[in-house]
Every structure is written in structure tokens, then in C-alpha cells.
């Protein structure tokens, strides 16, 4: 609780917008977790990243429920009216999440440029999807290359 109060106090001292990143994970046994991280420049012009919340979040991960969860995190930190952007992966539930959050933020008149910059798609996730598709296209060729390298390594040693 002490850490949360210190974080709230730091947010009160800065007067700028806050960018967020969030992700969901589901383990192989079906347990889910959610993380929300705030990114901002502090009063000393230092770029900061603080975990606002990391907690158990069981499936199903439905966009509307996710928006309620994230909005609750923002409300707990008293920053719900100071958000600039939210970076997410390309999961389909995130589109509902963004639409719901955007409509709530618009009612509060708290978005810059009517929320045009609210949803940022995660570049790392997009690049990973591209690489995974290309690896699938290589198919057995990649396995043959690996086998050839292993044979060469065995011969050389």
C-alpha cells in the first residue's frame, strides 16, 4: 500500500499524459495473468516505467471485462483522466477493449485528439507474427539446414 501511495503522489506531481502498455498471459494449465505498466516523463525529465498492476486474471479474456479491469487499475492510481495511449498486441479482444475504454474516456472528455492515438499496436508482436509465418513457409527446409550445420559441427570437432 505504501508503494501505491508513493506512486499516486508521483503522478500528482507531474502534469503530463501517461502512456500505458498491457498484456495478458494464459499458462498451459489455463491460469491467466494481466499486467498494466505506465510510461511517463517525471518532473526531472526522466523516462519512467512503473507497474501499475500485475495480477491473476482467469479466462475468458473478453474485451468488455478487460476494459473494466484496466479502468479499475487506472482509477486506483487516480490517472484515468490522464491517459494518452495504450499499447496492446493484436488479440481480437483488444479491439473491444479499446472501443469500450475510448467511449468511457470520451464521456469524461479526457482524450487528446478525440482518442486518435489511444490504441497503439505492439510492433514487437507484429514482427513476431511475421517471423512465425515465414518460419512456417520454410517448413522442412529449416530442419534440413539445422541438420547440415550439426553434421558440419560434428565433423569439425
C-alpha positions in Angstrom: 0.0 0.0 0.0 2.9 2.3 0.8 4.3 1.9 -2.7 0.9 2.6 -4.3 0.6 5.8 -2.3 4.1 6.9 -3.3 3.2 6.2 -7.0 -0.1 8.2 -6.7 1.9 11.1 -5.2 4.4 11.0 -8.0 1.5 11.1 -10.6 0.1 14.1 -8.8 3.3 16.0 -9.1 3.5 15.5 -12.9 1.1 17.3 -15.2 1.7 15.3 -18.4 -0.1 12.5 -20.1 0.7 8.9 -19.4 1.2 6.1 -21.9 0.3 2.5 -21.0 1.2 -1.0 -22.1 -0.7 -4.1 -21.1 -0.6 -7.8 -21.8 -2.4 -10.9 -20.9 -0.9 -14.4 -20.5 -2.6 -17.8 -20.2 -0.5 -20.6 -18.8 -0.7 -24.1 -20.2 -2.9 -25.1 -17.3 -5.3 -22.2 -18.1 -4.3 -19.7 -15.4 -4.4 -16.1 -16.7 -2.5 -13.0 -15.6 -2.7 -9.4 -16.7 -0.1 -6.6 -16.4 -0.5 -2.8 -16.8 2.5 -0.6 -17.0 2.6 3.2 -17.0 5.3 5.1 -19.0 5.8 8.8 -18.4 8.4 11.5 -18.0 8.8 12.6 -14.4 9.4 16.1 -13.1 13.2 15.7 -13.6 12.6 14.8 -17.3 13.5 11.2 -16.7 11.6 8.5 -18.6 9.9 6.2 -16.1 8.1 2.9 -16.3 6.0 1.7 -13.4 4.0 -1.5 -13.0 0.5 -0.3 -12.0 -0.8 -3.8 -11.5 0.1 -7.4 -12.2 -2.4 -9.9 -11.0 -4.2 -13.2 -11.6 -6.9 -12.8 -14.3 -8.7 -16.0 -15.2 -10.1 -16.6 -18.7 -12.2 -15.8 -20.6 -10.5 -12.7 -21.7 -13.4 -10.7 -23.0 -12.8 -7.2 -24.2 -15.6 -5.6 -22.1 -14.4 -7.3 -18.9 -10.8 -6.3 -19.7 -11.8 -2.7 -20.1 -13.5 -2.8 -16.7 -10.3 -4.3 -15.2 -7.9 -1.8 -16.7 -10.2 1.1 -15.9 -10.3 -0.1 -12.3 -6.4 -0.1 -12.2 -6.4 3.4 -13.6 -9.0 4.6 -11.1 -7.0 3.0 -8.2 -4.0 5.1 -9.3 -6.1 8.2 -9.9 -4.9 8.6 -13.5 -8.0 7.6 -15.6 -8.3 11.1 -17.0 -4.6 11.4 -18.0 -4.1 8.6 -20.5 -2.6 9.3 -23.9 -2.1 5.9 -25.4 -2.4 2.2 -24.7 -0.1 -0.3 -26.4 -1.5 -3.8 -26.9 -0.9 -6.8 -29.1 -3.3 -7.8 -31.9 -5.6 -10.1 -30.0 -9.2 -9.6 -31.2 -10.5 -8.9 -27.7 -8.3 -5.8 -27.6 -10.4 -4.1 -30.2 -13.4 -4.3 -28.0 -11.3 -3.3 -25.0 -10.1 -0.1 -26.8 -13.6 0.8 -28.1 -15.0 0.5 -24.6 -12.3 2.4 -22.9 -12.4 5.1 -25.7 -16.1 5.6 -25.2 -15.7 5.9 -21.5 -12.8 8.4 -21.8 -14.7 10.4 -24.4 -17.6 10.8 -21.9 -15.1 12.2 -19.4 -13.7 14.5 -22.2 -10.2 13.2 -21.2 -8.7 12.2 -24.6 -6.2 14.0 -26.7 -7.4 14.4 -30.4 -10.6 12.5 -29.6 -8.6 9.4 -28.9 -7.0 9.1 -32.3 -3.7 8.0 -30.6 -5.2 5.8 -27.9 -4.6 2.4 -29.5 -1.0 1.6 -30.4 -0.3 -1.8 -31.8 2.8 -3.5 -30.4 5.5 -3.6 -33.1 7.3 -6.5 -31.4 4.2 -8.6 -31.6 3.6 -7.8 -35.2 7.2 -8.6 -36.1 7.0 -11.9 -34.2 3.8 -12.8 -36.2 5.7 -12.1 -39.5 8.7 -14.2 -38.5 6.5 -17.1 -37.3 4.6 -17.1 -40.7 7.9 -17.0 -42.6 9.3 -19.9 -40.5 6.1 -21.9 -41.3 6.7 -21.2 -45.0 10.2 -22.6 -44.8 8.8 -25.8 -43.4 11.2 -28.8 -43.6 13.9 -26.7 -45.2 14.9 -25.2 -41.9 15.2 -28.6 -40.3 17.5 -29.7 -43.1 19.7 -26.6 -42.6 19.9 -27.3 -38.9 20.8 -31.0 -39.5 23.5 -29.9 -42.0 25.0 -27.5 -39.5 25.0 -30.2 -36.8 26.8 -32.6 -39.2 29.4 -30.0 -40.0 30.0 -29.3 -36.4 30.4 -33.0 -35.6 32.9 -33.4 -38.4 34.9 -30.3 -37.4 35.2 -31.4 -33.8 
